[in-house]
Amino acid sequence: MSISRRQFNRIALGAASAALFSLASAPVHAADKQYKFKYGTAFPNDHPGAVRIKEAADAIRKESNGRIDIQVFAQSTLGSEPDMIFQVRSGAIQFMSTAGTNLQSMVPVAGINGVAFAFKDYKQVWAAMDGELGAYVHKQLEKINVYTFDKVLDNGYRNITTATKPINTPADLANFKIRVPGIPLWIAMFKDLGAAPTSINFGELYSALQTKIVDGQENPLPLIQSAKLYETQKYVSMTGHTWDGHYIFTSTKFWNSLPKDVQEIISRNFNAAAVKERADIAELNTHLEAELKKQGMVFNYPDKQPFIDALKKAGFYTNTKAKYGAEAWTILEKYSGPL
């Protein structure tokens, strides 16, 4: 059978159109979809809390054959911690880590791990945070559309640094201008100890110390070292007045929109990163004191009991218990003992 050129062209055009329609109407498989996310943190670039998350992002990218690309922005590049919390909740960024105490404006009990002198050692910390206390906080945060990953990053025990004098007793804090994060729990703690706390974002801390806006600050040793606070501070008073951890979180609505396989890859790697980061901090704590002494810092080791007594006298624990509620406080005291 023979056909004319006009008939051939009509048949060819019809076949091409059918092929194009078939491609356009074919379903897009979830396995082909690309995911690009942002992760923000205030941790400096060389802090284990940033280093391990960057490693996790690389592992996630490799394991997913490039489908899941998480860009990590450390050192408050995407804004202050309150800014980034707002960005996560609004969808501008997808993940971040921050202290539970930074989330307590939305859910007060999120800051319960920061109660002054609650945890005597890391054995108590991880029993609580990987146990019933952590589970309770995770559940309360999810009620306000905040999804937190199982494992919490270690930000360490916080200690006081000053430019002019060591802090040995609560009397040494009288009217002392100390920088604290904008966290009501810690502001209340230092007020009850007689200090003059000033709320300053971490990204502005170095310059605030350098220009004498404040005379001192309080942070864990790894942050004192990585933020080079030894360049502005002379004394480190090992008060260990509170333990600080960072929750890795996202919005529950966003998280639930992701396919299960994507959730699994991200969860497994973020949780593994947190466990590795905890080990990093534990190792750092064994030699940072010697390193900071080489930088010229002078260490002292105050008796904690006078600080605890001063807080009790000021009603700190009674007021804090009322804020968090009897149920949460009972869970806390399972690990801390009576406060």
N, C-alpha and C positions, 0 to 999 in steps of 0.2 A: 504494500500500500504506500502511496506517495502522498505527501502533504505540501501545501504551498508555504512559502517563506512567511506570509502573513499568519497562517495557521500555526506554524512553529513558534513564532514570536508570542502569540496569544497564549499557547500552552506553557511556554517557558515563564512568561510573566505571572501566570496563575500559580505555577509551582513555587516560584520565589515568594509570592505573597503569602501562600499557605505556610511556607517555612518560617517566614518572619512572624506570622501570627502565632505559630506554635511556640517560638522562642519567647515571645512577649508574654504569652499566657502561662508558660511553664512556672511551677512554684519555685520560690527561692528557699532552698533548704537552710535550716538553722546552722548546719555545719559549714556553710559557705559564708556566713555573715561575719563581718569584721567588727571588733569592739575596741574602741579607743577611749581610755579613761584617764582621769587625773587624780593624783594622790598628793595631799598637802600635809606638811608637818612643820612645826617650829623647831624641831631638832636641827642642830648644825649638821652640815654635810658629812663630817667625819664622826658623828655620834653613832653608836651602834643602832639606835632607833631609826636612823635614816639609812645607814649602810645595809642593814639586814633587809629592810623593805625594798631597797633597790635591787638587792640580790633576788628577792622573791619575785619582783616584777620581771627580771631577766628570766627566771625559771618558768614563770607563767607564760611569757612570750615564746620561749623555746618549746615548752610542753604542748602549747596550743598551735604550734607551727605558724606563729605570727598572728593568729586570729585575735588574741587578746593582748592589747598593747597598753600597759599602764605606765604613764609617765609620772615620776616621783619628783615633787618640788619641795626641797628642804629649806631650812633657814628662813621660814616665814615669807618665802618668795611670793606666795599667793595671797598674803595678807596676814594680819594678826590671827590668833586662834579664834577669838569671837567672830572675826570676819569669815574665816574658813568654815566654822560651824554653820553660819548662815548660808554660805555657798553650797555646802553639802545638802542642807535641808531644801534649798531652792533648786538644786540640780545643776548648778554651775560647775561644781567639781563633784566627783563621785565617791572618793574615799579620803579619810584623814585619820590621824591619831591625835588624841588630846587627853589631858587628865580628866578623870571623872569629876573632879572638883570644878572643871570648866563647864560641865554639863548640868551642874546642879541648879542653875537658874531655870531650867526646864523641868528637871526631875531632882528635887532636893537630895534624895537618897543616893544619887550618883556619886556624891562626894564623900560618902561615909568612910571610905578607906583613908581619907585624909585627916581623920580625927586625931588630935594631938596625942602622941605617945601611946597610940592604941596597940601597935604591933611591936613586940620586943625584939623580934628577929625575923629573918626570911622564912623560917619554918612556919611561923604563924601567918606571914603574908600570903604565901602560896597555898597553904591549906585553906585560907579564907577565900582568896580570889579565884582559885580553881574549884572551890567547893560551894557551899550553900550561900555564902555572902555574895560572891560573884554572880551566881545564878539568879539571885533575887534582884540584883541591880540590872542584869541583862533583861529580865522580864519587865521591869518597870520602864526601862528606856524604850522597849519595843512598843509600849502603849502609846508613845508619842511619835511613832514612825521613825525611830532610830534603831537600826540593826547593828549590834555589836558582835564582833567575832569572839570565839570562845576564849582565846588566850590574850592576856593583857601584857603589854610591854612594861618593862621595868624602868622607871625613871629614878629610882633609888631613894634612900633616906636623905632628907633635906637637912643641911647644916648652915649655920650663920657665918657670913664673912663680913669683915669690917675693915675700914682703912685706918682706924685710929686706936682701937683697943680690943682686947679679947672680951668675949661675953662669958662670964663665969657664973653669974647669978641673975635672977630676974631684975634685981636692982640696976644691973648694967644696961638694961634695956629701957630704963626710964627716959621718956621723950626722945628715944633714939630713932632717927629717920631711916627706916628700913624699907627697901623695895620689896613688895610682894605682888604676885599676879592679882588680877582683879577678881579674886575669889572670896566671897563673903566669909566662908569658914575660917580662912587663914587671916583675913583682916581682923575678924573678931578675936582670934587667938592672940594675935600680937597686941591688940588693944587691951585685952585682959591681962597681958604680961607687962603693960605699962609703956609699950613702945608707941611710936608715931608711924604706923604703916602707910606707905604711899603706893598706889596701884600704877604700875608701869608695864607695858607689853614687853615680852622677852626681847624682841628685836631692837628695842630702844634701851635695854638695860645697860649695856656697856657705856654708852654715851652719858647716861644718867649718873653712873658712878664716876665717870671721868670728869664731869662738870660739877660734881658735888651736889646735884639735886637731891641725892640721898647719900647717906654715909655708909650704908651697908646693904646686904641682900641675903637671901637664903635660897640654896639650891643644892642638889646632889653633887658629889665630887666630880663625876664625869662631865657634867655641864659646866662646872667651875673651870675645869681643864679645857674642854673643847671650845668654850666661849672666851678663853684667855682672860678670865676675870682676875687672874693673878697679876695682871698688868696694872690693875687699879686698886686691888685689895691686899692687905698685909696679913690679917689674922683669919684663921679658920677655927671656929668654935664648934666642936663636934657634938652638937645638941641632939642630932637625929630626932628632931621634934615631930616629924611626920613622915610617913612613907607615901610616895607618889608613884602611881602607875598610869600608863596611857592606854585607853581603849582604842582599838582600831574599829572604825565604824563607817556606815553609809546610811542612806535612807531605806527604810523597810520597803517602801513602794518601789523604789528603783531596784533593790535586791530581788524582790519577788518577780520583777519583769525579766530577769535573766534566765536563760535555759539552765537546767539542772547541772549539765556537764560543765558549764562556765562557772557556776557557783562552786562546784566541787573543786575545780582547779584553783580558783582564787582562795577559797577557804583553807584548803590544805596547805598551800604555800604561805599564806599570811600567818596561820597558826604556827607553822614550823619556824617561820622567821622570828616570831615572838619568843619561842622557847630558846632559840639560838641567841637572841639578843639578851635574854636573862642571863645566860652563861657568860656572855661578853661583859656585862656589867659586874657580875660576881668576880670575874678575873681582874677587871679594871680596879675594883675596890681594893684588891690585895696590894697593888703597887702605886696607885695614884697619890697616896699621901707622901710617899718618898719623892715622887716626881714634882709635886707641888712645893715640897720643901726645897727642892733644888731651884725652884723659881723664886725662892725668897719668902714663901709663906710660912707663918708660924702657927702651929697647931696647939690647941688646948682641949681638955676633955672634962666638961662640966658635969657635976652630979645632976641627974635629971629630976630627982625627986622634988627639989625646991620649985622647979618650973611646974611640975604636976600639981603641987600643993597650991601654988599661986592661981592656977587655972581653976582648981576646985573651989577655992575661996571666992573667986570672981563669978562663979556660977557657970563657967564655960560648959562643963559636961552636962549639967542639968538643962541648960538652954539648948544644947545641941541634940540631946536625946528627944526633947520636945519637938524639935524641928524634923527629925528623921522618923519619929514614931516608935512606939514600944516594940512592934514586931521586928523592925530592922535592927533596933538596938540590941534586942535579945540575941539575934543571929550574930551580930558583931561580937558580943561578949562571950559567945561560945568559943571564939578563937582568941580574943584579947584578954579574957578574964574581966572581972568587975572594973569599971572605970569610974 
